[in-house]
Amino acid sequence: MSDGRVKSFAADPPGSIIYGYIKSGGKEMIRGGSSITEGIGQGRITANLQPDIHLVDDALKIEDADTIAMLYRLLDEEGIYLGASSALNVVAAYQMAKILGPGKTIVTMLCDGAYRYQSRLFSRKWLESKDLIGAIPKHLEKYIVLA
């Protein structure tokens, strides 16, 4: 469609098969683990994705620790109160910018807000239960406002 000018990359959390499926050229559908993100990270190729999955050029697996660290950075540095799915997309966009280098335009979606998940994302107990407390830089722990 774009004669190669536009590239599409899937950002996938742990536990999803989409990363492996794309990387293997549609041969692997292995699901392992889980993620803090809700509503993304499928265990199957859905009917609405199947006809167009060939349009995805590559995939990135984004770890939960990177997602949660970005979520806190975006709150602190940009004042943006995002959910985990949006933070995952920003991590992927950041990684793509490093891969593609200067002069490229990177576009991503900010698809959720933290207000729906605040009882978890800003809870010390929940972060500890997911072994994510260490992913948050010390100077950003001030945003962990729930016990």
DSSP file (Angstrom, degrees, kcal/mol; ACC not computed):
  #  RESIDUE AA STRUCTURE BP1 BP2  ACC     N-H-->O    O-->H-N    N-H-->O    O-->H-N    TCO  KAPPA ALPHA  PHI   PSI    X-CA   Y-CA   Z-CA
    1    1 A M              0   0    0      0, 0.0     0, 0.0     0, 0.0     0, 0.0   0.000 360.0 360.0 360.0 -43.3    0.0    0.0    0.0
    2    2 A S    >   -     0   0    0      4,-0.2     3,-1.7     0, 0.0     5,-0.0   0.301 360.0-118.3-105.2   8.7    2.7    2.5    0.9
    3    3 A D  T 3  S-     0   0    0      1,-0.3     0, 0.0     2,-0.1     0, 0.0   0.856  75.8 -54.6  54.6  36.5    5.5    1.0   -1.2
    4    4 A G  T 3  S+     0   0    0      2,-0.2    -1,-0.3     1,-0.1     3,-0.0   0.445 114.7 113.2  82.6  -0.1    7.5    0.3    1.9
    5    5 A R  S <  S+     0   0    0     -3,-1.7     2,-0.5     1,-0.1    -2,-0.1   0.799  74.0  52.2 -74.4 -28.0    7.4    3.9    3.2
    6    6 A V        -     0   0    0      2,-0.0     2,-0.4     0, 0.0    -2,-0.2  -0.927  69.9-166.2-112.9 132.9    5.2    3.0    6.2
    7    7 A K        -     0   0    0     -2,-0.5     2,-0.5    49,-0.0    49,-0.1  -0.930   7.0-151.5-116.8 142.1    6.1    0.1    8.6
    8    8 A S        -     0   0    0     -2,-0.4    49,-2.2    47,-0.3    50,-1.4  -0.955  12.7-174.2-117.2 128.7    3.8   -1.4   11.1
    9    9 A F  E     -a   58   0A   0     -2,-0.5     2,-0.4    48,-0.2    50,-0.3  -0.970  17.3-138.6-124.0 136.6    5.0   -3.0   14.3
   10   10 A A  E     -a   59   0A   0     48,-2.3    50,-3.0    -2,-0.4     2,-0.6  -0.780  10.0-151.0 -91.1 135.1    3.0   -4.8   16.9
   11   11 A A  E     -a   60   0A   0     -2,-0.4    50,-0.2    48,-0.2    30,-0.2  -0.939  23.2-176.4-104.5 121.7    3.8   -4.1   20.6
   12   12 A D  E     -a   61   0A   0     48,-3.0    50,-2.9    -2,-0.6     3,-0.1  -0.956  17.4-140.7-128.7 136.3    3.0   -7.2   22.6
   13   13 A P    >   -     0   0    0      0, 0.0     3,-1.4     0, 0.0     6,-0.2  -0.387  44.2 -75.4 -84.9 168.4    3.1   -8.0   26.3
   14   14 A P  T 3  S+     0   0    0      0, 0.0    19,-0.1     0, 0.0     3,-0.1  -0.289 117.1  35.3 -56.9 147.6    4.3  -11.2   28.0
   15   15 A G  T 3  S+     0   0    0     17,-0.8     2,-0.3     1,-0.3    18,-0.1   0.354  91.0 115.1  89.9  -6.5    1.9  -14.1   27.7
   16   16 A S    <   -     0   0    0     -3,-1.4     4,-0.4    16,-0.1    -1,-0.3  -0.683  56.5-150.7 -97.8 151.3    0.6  -13.1   24.2
   17   17 A I  S  > S+     0   0    0     25,-2.6     4,-2.6    -2,-0.3    13,-0.2   0.591  79.9  85.2 -92.3 -11.6    1.1  -15.2   21.1
   18   18 A I  H  > S+     0   0    0     24,-0.5     4,-2.5     1,-0.2     5,-0.3   0.898  87.1  52.1 -63.4 -42.5    1.1  -12.3   18.6
   19   19 A Y  H  > S+     0   0    0     -6,-0.2     4,-2.7     1,-0.2    -1,-0.2   0.961 115.1  41.2 -56.4 -54.2    4.8  -11.5   19.0
   20   20 A G  H  > S+     0   0    0     -4,-0.4     4,-2.0    10,-0.2     8,-0.4   0.860 112.9  55.0 -63.9 -36.4    5.9  -15.1   18.3
   21   21 A Y  H  <>S+     0   0    0     -4,-2.6     5,-3.5     2,-0.2     6,-0.4   0.929 113.3  40.7 -62.8 -46.2    3.3  -15.5   15.6
   22   22 A I  H ><5S+     0   0    0     -4,-2.5     3,-1.4     3,-0.2    -2,-0.2   0.931 115.1  50.7 -69.3 -45.7    4.7  -12.5   13.7
   23   23 A K  H 3<5S+     0   0    0     -4,-2.7    -1,-0.2     1,-0.3    -2,-0.2   0.824 112.8  47.0 -62.2 -31.7    8.4  -13.3   14.3
   24   24 A S  T 3<5S-     0   0    0     -4,-2.0     3,-0.3    -5,-0.2    -1,-0.3   0.363 116.5-110.4 -92.7   5.8    7.9  -16.9   13.1
   25   25 A G  T < 5S-     0   0    0     -3,-1.4    -3,-0.2     1,-0.2    -2,-0.1   0.829  78.7 -48.7  69.4  30.3    6.0  -15.9   10.0
   26   26 A G  S   <S+     0   0    0     -5,-3.5    -1,-0.2    -6,-0.2    -4,-0.1   0.613 118.0 106.1  86.9  13.7    2.8  -17.4   11.3
   27   27 A K        +     0   0    0     -6,-0.4     2,-0.4    -3,-0.3    -6,-0.1   0.762  66.4  61.8 -95.7 -28.0    4.2  -20.7   12.4
   28   28 A E        +     0   0    0     -8,-0.4    -4,-0.2    -7,-0.2    -2,-0.1  -0.830  41.7 169.4-107.0 138.3    4.3  -20.4   16.2
   29   29 A M        +     0   0    0     -2,-0.4     2,-0.5    -9,-0.1   -12,-0.1  -0.460  25.9 155.0-137.5  62.6    1.3  -19.8   18.5
   30   30 A I        -     0   0    0    -13,-0.2     2,-0.5   -14,-0.1   -10,-0.2  -0.809  23.6-164.8 -99.7 126.2    3.0  -20.3   21.9
   31   31 A R        +     0   0    0     -2,-0.5     2,-0.3    12,-0.1   -15,-0.1  -0.935  18.0 159.0-110.9 129.3    1.5  -18.7   25.0
   32   32 A G        -     0   0    0     -2,-0.5   -17,-0.8   -16,-0.2   -16,-0.1  -0.974  44.5  -4.4-151.0 135.3    3.5  -18.4   28.1
   33   33 A G        -     0   0    0     -2,-0.3     2,-0.3   -18,-0.1     0, 0.0  -0.306  69.7-102.5  84.3-169.1    3.3  -16.2   31.2
   34   34 A S        -     0   0    0     -2,-0.1     2,-0.3    -3,-0.0   -19,-0.1  -0.894  21.9-140.4-149.2 176.0    1.0  -13.3   31.9
   35   35 A S        -     0   0    0     -2,-0.3    28,-0.0     2,-0.2    -2,-0.0  -0.935  23.4-125.2-142.4 161.2    1.0   -9.5   31.9
   36   36 A I  S    S+     0   0    0     -2,-0.3     2,-0.2     2,-0.1    48,-0.1   0.665  83.8  98.7 -79.5 -17.5   -0.3   -6.6   33.9
   37   37 A T        -     0   0    0     47,-0.1     2,-0.4    46,-0.1    -2,-0.2  -0.462  64.4-148.1 -74.1 142.8   -1.9   -5.1   30.8
   38   38 A E  S    S+     0   0    0     -2,-0.2    47,-0.1     1,-0.1     3,-0.1  -0.909  72.3  15.6-112.4 138.3   -5.6   -5.8   30.3
   39   39 A G  S    S+     0   0    0     -2,-0.4     2,-0.3     1,-0.3    -1,-0.1   0.376 111.5  74.9  86.9  -5.5   -7.3   -6.2   27.0
   40   40 A I        +     0   0    0      1,-0.2    -1,-0.3    -3,-0.0   -28,-0.1  -0.868  61.5  66.1-128.9 168.7   -4.2   -6.7   24.9
   41   41 A G  S    S-     0   0    0     -2,-0.3    -1,-0.2   -30,-0.2    -2,-0.1   0.955  71.4-152.3  84.2  67.0   -1.9   -9.7   24.6
   42   42 A Q        -     0   0    0      1,-0.1   -25,-2.6     2,-0.1   -24,-0.5  -0.291  22.9-147.4 -76.4 154.0   -4.1  -12.3   23.0
   43   43 A G  S    S+     0   0    0    -27,-0.2     2,-0.3   -26,-0.1    -1,-0.1   0.262  86.8  27.4 -97.0   7.7   -3.9  -16.1   23.3
   44   44 A R  S    S-     0   0    0      0, 0.0     2,-0.8     0, 0.0   -26,-0.1  -0.970  88.9 -98.4-156.9 165.1   -5.1  -16.4   19.7
   45   45 A I        -     0   0    0     -2,-0.3     5,-0.0   -28,-0.1   -16,-0.0  -0.859  50.6-136.0 -90.8 113.4   -5.2  -14.6   16.4
   46   46 A T    >>  -     0   0    0     -2,-0.8     4,-2.5     1,-0.1     3,-0.9  -0.230  15.1-112.1 -73.8 159.9   -8.6  -13.0   16.4
   47   47 A A  T 34 S+     0   0    0      1,-0.3    -1,-0.1     2,-0.2    -2,-0.0   0.814 117.5  52.4 -61.4 -32.3  -11.0  -13.0   13.4
   48   48 A N  T 34 S+     0   0    0      1,-0.2    -1,-0.3     2,-0.1     4,-0.2   0.731 115.2  41.2 -78.5 -20.0  -10.6   -9.2   13.0
   49   49 A L  T X> S+     0   0    0     -3,-0.9     3,-1.4     2,-0.1     4,-1.1   0.794  97.4  76.7 -91.4 -33.8   -6.8   -9.4   12.9
   50   50 A Q  G >< S+     0   0    0     -4,-2.5     3,-0.7     1,-0.3     4,-0.3   0.849  91.2  50.8 -50.5 -48.2   -6.4  -12.5   10.8
   51   51 A P  G 34 S+     0   0    0      0, 0.0    -1,-0.3     0, 0.0     3,-0.1   0.765 122.5  31.8 -65.9 -21.6   -7.1  -11.0    7.3
   52   52 A D  G X4 S+     0   0    0     -3,-1.4     3,-2.4    -4,-0.2     4,-0.3   0.373  83.1 103.1-116.8   3.7   -4.6   -8.1    7.9
   53   53 A I  G X< S+     0   0    0     -4,-1.1     3,-1.6    -3,-0.7    -1,-0.1   0.783  74.0  68.4 -62.5 -24.2   -1.9   -9.6   10.1
   54   54 A H  G 3  S+     0   0    0     -4,-0.3    -1,-0.3     1,-0.3    -2,-0.1   0.671  88.2  67.3 -66.4 -15.1    0.3   -9.9    7.0
   55   55 A L  G <  S+     0   0    0     -3,-2.4     2,-0.6   -48,-0.0   -47,-0.3   0.612  78.0  95.9 -79.4 -12.0    0.5   -6.1    7.0
   56   56 A V    <   -     0   0    0     -3,-1.6   -47,-0.2    -4,-0.3     3,-0.1  -0.707  58.8-165.9 -82.5 121.1    2.4   -6.1   10.3
   57   57 A D        -     0   0    0    -49,-2.2     2,-0.3    -2,-0.6   -48,-0.2   0.829  62.2 -20.0 -77.7 -34.1    6.1   -5.8    9.4
   58   58 A D  E     -a    9   0A   0    -50,-1.4   -48,-2.3     2,-0.0     2,-0.3  -0.955  59.5-128.1-163.9 174.7    7.6   -6.9   12.8
   59   59 A A  E     -a   10   0A   0     -2,-0.3     2,-0.4   -50,-0.3   -48,-0.2  -0.972   5.6-154.0-139.3 152.1    6.8   -7.2   16.5
   60   60 A L  E     -a   11   0A   0    -50,-3.0   -48,-3.0    -2,-0.3     2,-0.6  -0.988  13.6-142.0-124.0 134.3    8.3   -6.1   19.8
   61   61 A K  E     -a   12   0A   0     -2,-0.4     2,-0.6   -50,-0.2   -50,-0.1  -0.873  19.0-159.9 -95.0 124.1    7.8   -7.9   23.1
   62   62 A I        -     0   0    0    -50,-2.9     2,-0.1    -2,-0.6    26,-0.1  -0.917  10.4-136.8-110.6 119.5    7.5   -5.3   25.9
   63   63 A E     >  -     0   0    0     -2,-0.6     4,-2.0   -50,-0.2     3,-0.3  -0.396  17.9-120.5 -75.0 150.5    8.2   -6.5   29.4
   64   64 A D  H  > S+     0   0    0      1,-0.2     4,-2.9     2,-0.2     5,-0.3   0.857 112.1  58.4 -58.4 -37.5    5.9   -5.4   32.3
   65   65 A A  H  > S+     0   0    0      1,-0.2     4,-2.0     2,-0.2    -1,-0.2   0.901 107.7  46.3 -61.8 -40.2    8.8   -3.8   34.1
   66   66 A D  H  > S+     0   0    0     -3,-0.3     4,-2.1     2,-0.2    -1,-0.2   0.886 112.6  51.3 -67.7 -38.3    9.5   -1.5   31.1
   67   67 A T  H  X S+     0   0    0     -4,-2.0     4,-2.3     2,-0.2    -2,-0.2   0.936 112.1  44.5 -62.9 -48.1    5.8   -0.7   30.9
   68   68 A I  H  X S+     0   0    0     -4,-2.9     4,-1.9     1,-0.2    -2,-0.2   0.879 112.0  52.4 -69.2 -36.7    5.4    0.2   34.5
   69   69 A A  H  X S+     0   0    0     -4,-2.0     4,-2.2    -5,-0.3    -1,-0.2   0.919 111.8  46.6 -63.1 -42.3    8.6    2.3   34.5
   70   70 A M  H  X S+     0   0    0     -4,-2.1     4,-3.1     2,-0.2     5,-0.3   0.887 107.0  57.7 -67.0 -38.5    7.4    4.2   31.5
   71   71 A L  H  X S+     0   0    0     -4,-2.3     4,-1.5     1,-0.2    11,-0.3   0.923 111.4  42.1 -56.8 -45.5    3.9    4.7   33.1
   72   72 A Y  H  X S+     0   0    0     -4,-1.9     4,-2.3     2,-0.2    -1,-0.2   0.876 113.6  52.5 -71.0 -38.3    5.6    6.4   36.1
   73   73 A R  H  X>S+     0   0    0     -4,-2.2     4,-3.6     2,-0.2     5,-0.6   0.928 108.5  50.3 -62.2 -44.5    8.0    8.4   33.9
   74   74 A L  I  X>S+     0   0    0     -4,-3.1     6,-2.1     1,-0.2     4,-1.3   0.874 111.1  49.4 -63.4 -36.7    5.1    9.8   31.7
   75   75 A L  I  X5S+     0   0    0     -4,-1.5     4,-0.5    -5,-0.3    -1,-0.2   0.934 120.2  36.2 -65.1 -45.6    3.2   10.8   34.8
   76   76 A D  I  <5S+     0   0    0     -4,-2.3    -2,-0.2     2,-0.1    -3,-0.2   0.939 127.2  31.9 -75.1 -49.1    6.3   12.6   36.3
   77   77 A E  I  <5S+     0   0    0     -4,-3.6    -3,-0.2    -5,-0.2    -2,-0.1   0.808 135.1  21.4 -84.8 -31.2    8.0   14.1   33.2
   78   78 A E  I  <<S-     0   0    0     -4,-1.3    -3,-0.2    -5,-0.6    -2,-0.1   0.550  93.0-124.5-114.9 -11.6    5.0   14.8   30.9
   79   79 A G     << +     0   0    0     -5,-0.8     2,-0.6    -4,-0.5    -4,-0.2   0.779  60.8 145.0  70.6  26.2    2.0   15.0   33.3
   80   80 A I        -     0   0    0     -6,-2.1     2,-1.2    -9,-0.1    -1,-0.2  -0.887  42.1-152.9-104.6 123.6    0.2   12.3   31.4
   81   81 A Y        +     0   0    0     -2,-0.6    33,-1.7    -3,-0.1    34,-0.4  -0.700  34.0 166.7 -97.5  81.2   -1.9    9.9   33.5
   82   82 A L  B     -B  113   0B   0     -2,-1.2    31,-0.3    31,-0.3     2,-0.1  -0.586  32.4-123.8-103.0 158.0   -1.9    6.8   31.3
   83   83 A G     >  -     0   0    0     29,-1.5     4,-2.2    -2,-0.2    31,-0.2  -0.315  40.3 -93.2 -86.0 177.5   -2.8    3.1   31.7
   84   84 A A  H  > S+     0   0    0      1,-0.2     4,-2.6     2,-0.2     5,-0.2   0.842 121.5  56.3 -65.9 -35.9   -0.5    0.2   31.1
   85   85 A S  H  > S+     0   0    0      2,-0.2     4,-1.8     1,-0.2    -1,-0.2   0.921 110.8  44.6 -64.0 -42.3   -1.6   -0.4   27.5
   86   86 A S  H  > S+     0   0    0      2,-0.2     4,-2.1     1,-0.2    -2,-0.2   0.917 112.7  51.0 -66.3 -43.4   -0.7    3.2   26.6
   87   87 A A  H  X S+     0   0    0     -4,-2.2     4,-2.4     1,-0.2    -2,-0.2   0.895 108.2  53.2 -62.0 -39.6    2.6    3.0   28.5
   88   88 A L  H  X S+     0   0    0     -4,-2.6     4,-2.3     1,-0.2    -1,-0.2   0.912 108.4  50.5 -59.6 -43.3    3.4   -0.3   26.6
   89   89 A N  H  X S+     0   0    0     -4,-1.8     4,-2.4     1,-0.2    -2,-0.2   0.879 109.4  50.4 -63.9 -37.7    2.8    1.5   23.3
   90   90 A V  H  X S+     0   0    0     -4,-2.1     4,-2.6     2,-0.2    -2,-0.2   0.899 108.6  51.9 -68.1 -40.1    5.1    4.4   24.3
   91   91 A V  H  X S+     0   0    0     -4,-2.4     4,-2.6     2,-0.2    -2,-0.2   0.938 111.3  48.1 -59.0 -45.3    7.9    1.9   25.3
   92   92 A A  H  X S+     0   0    0     -4,-2.3     4,-2.6     1,-0.2    -2,-0.2   0.909 111.3  49.6 -62.2 -42.4    7.5    0.3   21.9
   93   93 A A  H  X S+     0   0    0     -4,-2.4     4,-2.3     2,-0.2    -1,-0.2   0.902 111.2  49.9 -63.5 -40.5    7.6    3.7   20.1
   94   94 A Y  H  X S+     0   0    0     -4,-2.6     4,-1.8     2,-0.2    -2,-0.2   0.923 111.8  47.7 -63.0 -45.2   10.7    4.6   22.1
   95   95 A Q  H  X S+     0   0    0     -4,-2.6     4,-2.1     1,-0.2    -2,-0.2   0.894 111.0  51.5 -63.5 -39.4   12.4    1.3   21.1
   96   96 A M  H  X S+     0   0    0     -4,-2.6     4,-3.4     1,-0.2     5,-0.3   0.896 106.3  54.3 -64.9 -39.3   11.4    1.8   17.5
   97   97 A A  H  X S+     0   0    0     -4,-2.3     4,-1.9     1,-0.2    -1,-0.2   0.898 109.9  47.4 -61.3 -39.8   12.9    5.3   17.5
   98   98 A K  H  < S+     0   0    0     -4,-1.8    -1,-0.2     2,-0.2    -2,-0.2   0.889 116.3  44.5 -67.7 -38.1   16.2    3.8   18.7
   99   99 A I  H  < S+     0   0    0     -4,-2.1    -2,-0.2     1,-0.2    -3,-0.2   0.935 119.2  39.7 -70.5 -47.6   16.1    1.0   16.1
  100  100 A L  H  < S-     0   0    0     -4,-3.4    -2,-0.2    -5,-0.1    -3,-0.2   0.772 100.9-152.2 -78.8 -26.7   15.1    3.2   13.1
  101  101 A G    ><  -     0   0    0     -4,-1.9     3,-0.9    -5,-0.3    -1,-0.1  -0.171  36.4 -16.5  84.8-178.3   17.3    6.1   14.1
  102  102 A P  T 3  S+     0   0    0      0, 0.0     3,-0.1     0, 0.0    -4,-0.0  -0.134 116.7  33.9 -61.4 152.4   17.1    9.9   13.4
  103  103 A G  T 3  S+     0   0    0      1,-0.3     2,-0.3     0, 0.0    -2,-0.1   0.475  87.6 117.7  85.8   2.7   14.8   11.4   10.8
  104  104 A K    <   -     0   0    0     -3,-0.9     2,-0.5    -7,-0.1    -1,-0.3  -0.771  59.4-133.5-103.3 148.7   12.0    8.8   11.2
  105  105 A T        -     0   0    0     -2,-0.3     2,-0.4    -3,-0.1     0, 0.0  -0.892  20.2-166.0-101.1 127.0    8.4    9.6   12.3
  106  106 A I        -     0   0    0     -2,-0.5     2,-0.4     2,-0.0   -13,-0.0  -0.946   3.7-170.9-114.5 131.7    7.0    7.2   14.9
  107  107 A V        +     0   0    0     -2,-0.4     2,-0.3     2,-0.0    -2,-0.0  -0.967  10.1 166.3-123.2 138.6    3.3    7.1   15.6
  108  108 A T        -     0   0    0     -2,-0.4     2,-0.4   -16,-0.0   -18,-0.1  -0.883  31.5-110.4-141.1 175.1    1.6    5.3   18.5
  109  109 A M        -     0   0    0     -2,-0.3     2,-0.8   -23,-0.1   -20,-0.2  -0.914   7.2-154.7-112.5 134.3   -1.8    5.2   20.2
  110  110 A L        +     0   0    0     -2,-0.4   -24,-0.1     1,-0.1   -23,-0.0  -0.879  31.0 165.5-102.4  97.6   -2.5    6.4   23.8
  111  111 A C        +     0   0    0     -2,-0.8     2,-0.3   -28,-0.1    -1,-0.1   0.464  47.2  29.4-104.3  -4.7   -5.5    4.1   24.3
  112  112 A D        -     0   0    0    -29,-0.2   -29,-1.5   -28,-0.0     2,-0.3  -0.993  61.7-133.8-153.0 159.7   -6.2    4.1   28.0
  113  113 A G  B >   -B   82   0B   0     -2,-0.3     3,-1.0   -31,-0.3   -31,-0.3  -0.813  23.8-123.1-113.6 156.2   -6.0    6.2   31.1
  114  114 A A  G >> S+     0   0    0    -33,-1.7     3,-1.7    -2,-0.3     4,-1.0   0.703  96.9  84.5 -70.1 -19.3   -4.7    5.3   34.6
  115  115 A Y  G 34 S+     0   0    0    -34,-0.4     3,-0.3     1,-0.3    -1,-0.2   0.802  88.8  52.3 -56.5 -29.5   -8.0    6.3   36.2
  116  116 A R  G <4 S+     0   0    0     -3,-1.0    -1,-0.3     1,-0.2    -2,-0.2   0.713 122.5  29.1 -77.1 -20.0   -9.4    2.9   35.4
  117  117 A Y  T X> S+     0   0    0     -3,-1.7     4,-2.6    -4,-0.3     3,-2.0   0.230  81.3 115.9-124.7  10.8   -6.5    1.0   37.0
  118  118 A Q  H 3X  +     0   0    0     -4,-1.0     4,-1.4     1,-0.3    28,-0.1   0.790  69.1  64.7 -59.8 -30.9   -5.3    3.4   39.7
  119  119 A S  H 34 S+     0   0    0     -4,-0.2    -1,-0.3     1,-0.2     7,-0.2   0.718 118.4  26.7 -67.2 -17.5   -6.1    1.0   42.6
  120  120 A R  H X4 S+     0   0    0     -3,-2.0     3,-2.0     2,-0.1     7,-0.3   0.808 117.4  54.0-104.2 -52.9   -3.5   -1.3   41.2
  121  121 A L  H 3< S+     0   0    0     -4,-2.6    -3,-0.2     1,-0.3    -2,-0.1   0.725 118.3  36.6 -61.4 -23.6   -1.0    0.8   39.3
  122  122 A F  T 3< S+     0   0    0     -4,-1.4    24,-2.5    -5,-0.3     2,-0.6   0.061  93.6 107.1-117.4  23.3   -0.3    3.1   42.3
  123  123 A S  B <>  -c  146   0C   0     -3,-2.0     4,-2.7    22,-0.2     5,-0.2  -0.909  56.1-155.6-106.8 120.8   -0.6    0.4   45.0
  124  124 A R  H  > S+     0   0    0     22,-2.7     4,-2.6    -2,-0.6     5,-0.2   0.915  96.8  52.2 -58.4 -43.7    2.6   -0.7   46.7
  125  125 A K  H  > S+     0   0    0     21,-0.2     4,-2.1     2,-0.2    -1,-0.2   0.921 112.3  44.3 -61.5 -45.2    1.0   -4.0   47.7
  126  126 A W  H  > S+     0   0    0      2,-0.2     4,-1.4     1,-0.2    -1,-0.2   0.927 113.4  50.2 -66.9 -45.0   -0.1   -4.8   44.1
  127  127 A L  H  <>S+     0   0    0     -4,-2.7     5,-3.0    -7,-0.3     6,-0.7   0.902 112.3  48.1 -60.4 -41.4    3.3   -3.7   42.6
  128  128 A E  H ><5S+     0   0    0     -4,-2.6     3,-1.5    -5,-0.2    -1,-0.2   0.892 107.5  55.6 -65.0 -39.4    5.1   -5.9   45.1
  129  129 A S  H 3<5S+     0   0    0     -4,-2.1    -1,-0.2     1,-0.3    -2,-0.2   0.771 111.6  44.1 -65.4 -24.4    2.8   -8.8   44.3
  130  130 A K  T 3<5S-     0   0    0     -4,-1.4    -1,-0.3    -3,-0.3    -2,-0.2   0.330 113.2-120.1 -98.4   4.5    3.7   -8.5   40.6
  131  131 A D  T < 5S+     0   0    0     -3,-1.5    -3,-0.2    -5,-0.1    -2,-0.1   0.875  81.1 118.4  57.1  41.0    7.4   -8.1   41.5
  132  132 A L    >>< +     0   0    0     -5,-3.0     3,-1.5    -6,-0.1     4,-0.6   0.435  35.5  94.6-113.9  -3.9    7.4   -4.6   39.8
  133  133 A I  G >4 S+     0   0    0     -6,-0.7     3,-1.1     1,-0.3    -5,-0.1   0.868  84.9  55.2 -59.9 -35.3    8.3   -2.3   42.7
  134  134 A G  G 34 S+     0   0    0      1,-0.2    -1,-0.3    -7,-0.2    -2,-0.1   0.642  95.4  67.5 -72.2 -14.4   12.0   -2.4   41.6
  135  135 A A  G <4 S+     0   0    0     -3,-1.5    -1,-0.2     2,-0.1    -2,-0.2   0.680  84.4  84.2 -77.9 -17.7   11.1   -1.3   38.1
  136  136 A I  S << S-     0   0    0     -3,-1.1     5,-0.1    -4,-0.6   -67,-0.1  -0.766  88.8-118.6 -91.0 121.0   10.1    2.1   39.4
  137  137 A P    >>  -     0   0    0      0, 0.0     3,-2.2     0, 0.0     4,-0.6  -0.265  25.6-116.3 -55.5 143.2   13.0    4.5   39.8
  138  138 A K  G >4 S+     0   0    0      1,-0.3     3,-1.3     2,-0.2     4,-0.2   0.848 113.9  57.1 -51.4 -41.6   13.4    5.6   43.5
  139  139 A H  G 34 S+     0   0    0      1,-0.3    -1,-0.3     2,-0.1     3,-0.2   0.640 107.0  50.5 -70.6 -10.7   12.6    9.3   42.7
  140  140 A L  G X4 S+     0   0    0     -3,-2.2     3,-1.9     1,-0.2    -1,-0.3   0.461  80.6  91.9-102.5  -3.3    9.3    8.2   41.2
  141  141 A E  G X<  +     0   0    0     -3,-1.3     3,-1.9    -4,-0.6    -1,-0.2   0.656  65.7  83.4 -64.6 -13.3    8.1    6.1   44.1
  142  142 A K  G 3  S+     0   0    0      1,-0.3    -1,-0.3    -3,-0.2    -2,-0.1   0.717  83.4  61.6 -61.5 -19.1    6.4    9.3   45.4
  143  143 A Y  G <  S+     0   0    0     -3,-1.9     2,-1.6     1,-0.1    -1,-0.3   0.538  74.5  96.1 -86.4  -7.2    3.5    8.3   43.1
  144  144 A I    <   +     0   0    0     -3,-1.9   -21,-0.1     1,-0.2    -1,-0.1  -0.677  48.4 158.3 -80.4  91.5    2.9    5.1   44.9
  145  145 A V        +     0   0    0     -2,-1.6     2,-0.4   -23,-0.4    -1,-0.2   0.505  43.6  73.6-101.2  -7.4    0.1    6.6   47.0
  146  146 A L  B      c  123   0C   0    -24,-2.5   -22,-2.7    -3,-0.1   -21,-0.2  -0.862 360.0 360.0-111.1 145.3   -1.8    3.5   48.0
  147  147 A A              0   0    0     -2,-0.4   -24,-0.1   -24,-0.2    -1,-0.1   0.493 360.0 360.0 -65.8 360.0   -0.7    0.9   50.5
